[in-house]
Amino acid sequence: MEQRTLTYFGNTSQERVERALTDLQNAKGVLLIDDEDRENEGDLIYSAQHIRQEDMALMIRHCSGVVCLCLTDHKAD
């Protein structure tokens, strides 16, 4: 990805991470992409406490259809 594309989200990696965290806290989704030298793929991430039915439908219909949820052992029990 070209650097000028990333600067839309912040000038430094720290700014981009802080913006992503703020967006997650404000019930927005975040696209997390890896390096072009790796799989060159992305994950659409939402906060479980804020996700809406429309967000889940988007992930199922327009992404891979696989939805993952991270839970602590305590919450899983």
Protein Blocks (a to p, Z undefined) as FASTA:
>chain_A
ZZklmmmnojbfklmmmmmmmmmmnopacdddddfklnopadddddfklpcfklmmmmmm
mmnopacddddfklmZZ
